[in-house]
Amino acid sequence: AQVGKWFWDDYEAQVSVKPESGNGQIGLACYAQDAQNYIAFRWSATESAQARQLVVVQDGKSTLLASASGAYLPRQWYRLALRTSPGFVEAFIDGELIFRAANDTFGQGGIALLAQNTAANFDDVDVRSYTYFRQNFDGPTGGAWTPLGGFWKAASGILNSAPNFQQNSLQRLLLAGRDSWQNYEITASG
């Protein structure tokens, strides 16, 4: 089953699913173009190193982005979710992050519910806009940041800052965001 508009981007899709048998796969797809083109989280009832998969399907051919062990148990409800943001897809089971993968395939599209070789009950589908600002500093920041004092340079995953003595100030500030942002969380790693 597929729903949504071709222009959907940057969203979080969630669904409750209860697989009925210990065979087959269940899943959730995002950026669905049609039955042969989408990104999906697929989950198998058969235990293996690839029981959980994040895949890109193009022209019906799957490319593995990430995989992990951990088969589902039949006749149990699960909450699956996919989050999309520019260049990234994240998969969740019951609110726990399973995969985060860099991928810019498609970039837009609807969602689809997946069940292969098993009966499954789906309920409580929810799709909402998901704004996520992400910067890895591998190169120019493309106007995403506004410098207020100092010099700034992004390269090789590092943001460097130096004072601008011509401005007669050692203060350096780099701004990003939107006026509409509320209740947000900031994380940084180094």
Disulfide bonds with the S-S distance in Angstrom:
none
